[in-house]
Amino acid sequence: MNLRTESILREMGLAPLWKLRGAEVAQDTIQLEPVANQTTPIAPIPSARQEAPPPVARQPQPSSVPARESGTMAGMRRALESAPSEPAGPAVTSGTLADMDWGALQQAVANCTACGLCKQRKQAVFGVGDRHADWLFVGEGPGADEDERGEPFVGPAGKLLDAMLAAIQLRRGENVYIANAVKCRPPGNRTPELDETATCFPFLQRQIALIRPKLIVALGRPAAQTLLGAEVKIGEVRGRLLDYQGIPLIITYHPAYLLRNLPEKAKSWEDLCFARRTMGAIPP
């Protein structure tokens, strides 16, 4: 390990470097196995981009205590049952998106009013980087700094992401593209809701189609769930090779989460090493 890499790892809070148990897998020995052989099936969750099932008559609760509902289920219910308080802006159809080049797509994102996130934004945050990159990193959504500057990952989490990239010999803008699951800042930097990620997903899909990356790294649960269309627990799927429409997909923690949970940085470093080895095994 050279001194530069060692200093980067120290900046991430990962020095001294502890090697993983067992021999490190060589780059040319990784097998890109099908997802089904590596993980238990991931159950799909309904979203606003899927047709809602017909309503089912509800049976009365035997108790006066209302049934508890998880945050994810609450988001699903809102996405499928709640009517918008105001008419949504003009939708961009998949047929229209399929014909868009980078300029038209960026303009469509800037003008989008299809969900409520547009109301408080200063600007939509499209994405940044090499538009022919092998590496695509997908985060959650813009924060206050990103909303101000119009570029993803420019605040404290962005500085950590840059250090993470440097630790595996990558650099923002050089064979790397960075995007988000939603393009507008959620109020108070809250987690995007399912209807919001579903509404914005076609833009991300078109970005992926234009970039044609060799590997996607999802940073955090909202990004992972958007790409997989399924409920995800990071602790259960990290370290496994998943799939997005034939493109290898690896999931790790969001840099903002790592800033709040410093011990998890070591796990993220493992994921980055796994991503680097996986990229090395992908044919040119």
C-alpha positions in Angstrom: 0.0 0.0 0.0 1.4 3.4 -0.9 1.5 6.4 1.4 -1.3 8.2 -0.5 -3.8 5.3 -0.2 -2.8 4.9 3.5 -3.5 8.6 4.2 -6.9 8.4 2.4 -7.9 5.4 4.5 -6.8 7.3 7.6 -9.0 10.2 6.5 -12.0 7.7 6.2 -11.2 6.5 9.8 -10.0 3.1 8.5 -6.4 3.2 9.5 -4.6 1.1 10.4 -5.8 -1.2 7.7 -6.9 -4.6 8.9 -7.0 -7.3 6.3 -10.1 -9.4 5.9 -9.8 -13.0 7.1 -8.9 -15.5 4.5 -6.9 -14.9 1.3 -8.0 -11.9 -0.8 -9.7 -13.0 -3.9 -7.8 -12.2 -7.1 -9.4 -9.9 -9.6 -9.5 -12.6 -12.3 -11.2 -15.2 -10.1 -14.5 -13.5 -9.3 -17.4 -15.2 -10.8 -20.4 -13.0 -11.7 -23.0 -15.4 -10.3 -26.8 -14.9 -10.9 -28.5 -13.1 -8.1 -30.7 -16.0 -7.2 -27.7 -18.1 -6.3 -26.3 -15.6 -3.9 -29.3 -14.1 -2.0 -32.6 -15.0 -0.7 -35.4 -13.7 -3.0 -36.1 -10.0 -2.5 -39.8 -9.5 -2.3 -41.0 -6.7 -4.6 -42.9 -3.8 -3.1 -45.7 -1.9 -4.8 -44.8 1.5 -6.1 -46.4 4.3 -8.0 -44.9 3.0 -11.2 -46.7 -0.3 -10.9 -50.4 -0.9 -11.3 -52.1 -0.9 -8.0 -54.1 -4.1 -7.1 -57.9 -3.9 -6.9 -59.1 -2.8 -3.5 -59.9 -5.6 -1.0 -62.7 -5.2 1.6 -61.1 -4.8 5.0 -62.2 -6.8 8.0 -62.9 -5.0 11.3 -60.0 -5.2 13.8 -60.8 -7.4 16.7 -59.1 -4.9 19.0 -59.6 -1.2 19.5 -55.9 -0.8 19.2 -55.0 0.1 15.6 -52.7 -2.2 13.7 -49.1 -0.9 13.7 -47.7 0.0 10.3 -44.0 0.2 9.4 -42.5 3.2 7.8 -42.1 1.4 4.5 -45.7 0.2 4.6 -46.9 3.7 5.4 -45.0 5.0 2.3 -46.5 2.3 0.2 -50.0 3.1 1.4 -49.5 6.8 0.7 -48.1 6.1 -2.8 -51.0 3.8 -3.8 -54.0 5.2 -1.9 -53.5 8.9 -1.3 -54.7 11.3 -3.9 -52.4 14.3 -4.6 -53.4 17.5 -3.0 -52.8 19.3 -6.2 -52.7 18.2 -9.8 -49.3 16.8 -10.8 -47.3 18.5 -13.5 -47.2 17.0 -17.0 -45.8 13.5 -17.0 -42.9 12.5 -19.2 -43.8 9.2 -20.9 -41.3 6.4 -21.2 -41.6 6.7 -25.0 -40.6 10.4 -24.8 -37.7 9.6 -22.5 -36.4 6.9 -24.7 -35.7 9.5 -27.4 -34.0 12.0 -25.1 -30.3 12.8 -25.4 -28.4 14.3 -22.4 -29.5 17.9 -23.1 -33.2 17.1 -23.5 -33.1 14.9 -20.4 -31.4 17.5 -18.2 -33.9 20.1 -19.4 -36.8 17.7 -18.6 -35.4 17.2 -15.0 -35.0 20.9 -14.5 -38.6 21.6 -15.6 -40.2 18.6 -13.8 -43.1 19.4 -11.4 -44.5 15.8 -11.2 -44.2 15.5 -7.4 -44.3 17.9 -4.4 -40.5 18.0 -4.1 -40.3 20.7 -6.8 -42.1 23.2 -4.5 -39.2 24.0 -2.2 -36.2 23.3 -4.3 -33.8 25.9 -5.5 -32.8 23.8 -8.5 -33.0 20.2 -9.6 -29.8 18.2 -9.1 -29.3 16.2 -12.3 -26.0 14.4 -11.8 -22.4 14.8 -12.5 -19.4 13.0 -14.0 -18.2 11.1 -17.0 -21.2 10.3 -19.3 -19.4 7.2 -20.6 -18.3 6.0 -17.2 -17.8 2.3 -16.2 -18.8 3.2 -12.6 -22.1 4.6 -11.6 -22.8 5.6 -8.0 -26.4 6.3 -7.1 -27.3 8.1 -3.9 -30.5 9.1 -2.2 -31.3 12.7 -2.9 -29.9 16.2 -2.7 -29.2 17.9 0.6 -29.0 21.6 1.3 -25.5 22.0 -0.1 -26.4 20.1 -3.3 -29.7 22.1 -3.7 -27.6 25.3 -3.5 -24.9 24.3 -5.9 -26.8 21.9 -8.3 -24.3 19.1 -7.9 -24.7 15.8 -6.0 -22.5 15.0 -3.0 -20.8 18.3 -2.4 -21.4 18.6 1.4 -19.7 16.6 4.2 -21.1 13.3 2.8 -19.6 14.3 -0.6 -16.2 14.8 0.9 -16.3 11.4 2.4 -17.5 9.9 -0.9 -14.5 11.5 -2.7 -12.2 9.9 -0.1 -14.0 6.5 -0.6 -13.5 6.8 -4.4 -9.8 7.8 -4.0 -9.3 4.8 -1.7 -10.0 2.5 -4.7 -8.1 4.6 -7.2 -11.2 6.5 -8.6 -11.9 10.2 -8.9 -15.1 12.1 -9.4 -15.6 12.8 -13.1 -13.0 10.3 -14.3 -14.7 7.1 -15.4 -17.2 7.8 -12.6 -20.8 9.2 -12.8 -22.8 10.2 -9.7 -26.5 10.5 -9.6 -29.4 10.3 -7.1 -32.7 8.4 -6.8 -34.5 11.8 -6.6 -33.4 15.0 -8.3 -34.9 17.5 -5.8 -34.2 18.0 -2.2 -36.7 16.5 0.2 -37.7 19.0 2.9 -35.5 18.9 5.9 -33.2 16.4 4.2 -35.7 13.7 5.0 -35.7 10.3 3.3 -37.5 10.4 0.0 -40.9 8.7 0.0 -41.8 5.8 -2.3 -44.1 7.8 -4.5 -41.3 10.4 -4.9 -38.6 7.9 -5.9 -41.1 6.2 -8.2 -42.0 9.4 -9.9 -38.3 10.3 -10.5 -37.1 6.8 -11.4 -37.7 7.1 -15.2 -35.1 9.9 -15.2 -32.5 7.7 -13.5 -33.4 4.9 -15.8 -32.7 7.0 -18.8 -29.4 8.2 -17.3 -28.4 4.6 -16.9 -29.4 3.7 -20.5 -27.3 6.6 -21.8 -24.2 5.9 -19.6 -24.3 2.1 -20.0 -22.1 1.6 -16.9 -20.4 -1.7 -16.3 -21.1 -1.6 -12.5 -23.6 0.3 -10.3 -23.0 1.0 -6.6 -26.1 1.9 -4.7 -25.4 4.2 -1.7 -28.0 3.6 0.9 -31.4 2.0 1.2 -33.6 4.4 -0.9 -31.2 4.1 -3.9 -31.1 0.3 -3.5 -34.9 -0.1 -3.3 -35.4 2.2 -6.2 -33.1 0.2 -8.5 -34.3 -3.2 -7.3 -38.0 -2.4 -6.9 -37.9 -4.3 -3.7 -37.6 -3.7 0.0 -34.0 -3.9 1.1 -32.1 -4.2 4.3 -28.5 -3.1 3.7 -27.0 -5.4 6.3 -28.5 -8.4 4.5 -27.6 -7.6 0.9 -24.3 -5.9 1.2 -21.4 -8.1 0.1 -23.6 -9.8 -2.5 -23.6 -9.3 -6.3 -27.1 -8.2 -7.4 -28.5 -7.2 -10.8 -30.1 -4.2 -12.4 -31.3 -5.1 -15.9 -28.2 -7.1 -16.6 -25.8 -4.7 -15.0 -24.0 -5.9 -11.8 -25.2 -4.0 -8.7 -23.5 -3.7 -5.4 -25.1 -2.1 -2.3 -23.3 -0.3 0.5 -24.0 2.4 3.1 -24.6 6.0 2.3 -21.7 8.3 3.2 -24.1 10.4 5.4 -24.9 7.3 7.4 -21.2 6.6 7.8 -20.7 10.0 9.2 -23.2 9.2 11.9 -22.1 5.6 12.4 -18.3 5.6 12.3 -17.8 1.9 13.0 -19.7 1.0 9.8 -16.9 2.6 7.7 -15.0 -0.7 7.9 -17.9 -2.5 6.3 -18.1 0.1 3.6 -14.4 -0.4 2.9 -15.1 -4.1 2.5 -17.9 -3.3 0.0 -15.6 -1.0 -2.0 -12.9 -3.7 -2.2 -15.6 -6.1 -3.4 -16.7 -3.6 -6.0 -13.2 -3.1 -7.2 -12.6 -6.9 -7.6 -16.0 -7.2 -9.3 -15.1 -4.5 -11.9 -11.8 -6.3 -12.5 -13.6 -9.5 -13.4 -16.0 -7.9 -15.9 -14.9 -8.5 -19.5 -13.9 -5.4 -21.5 
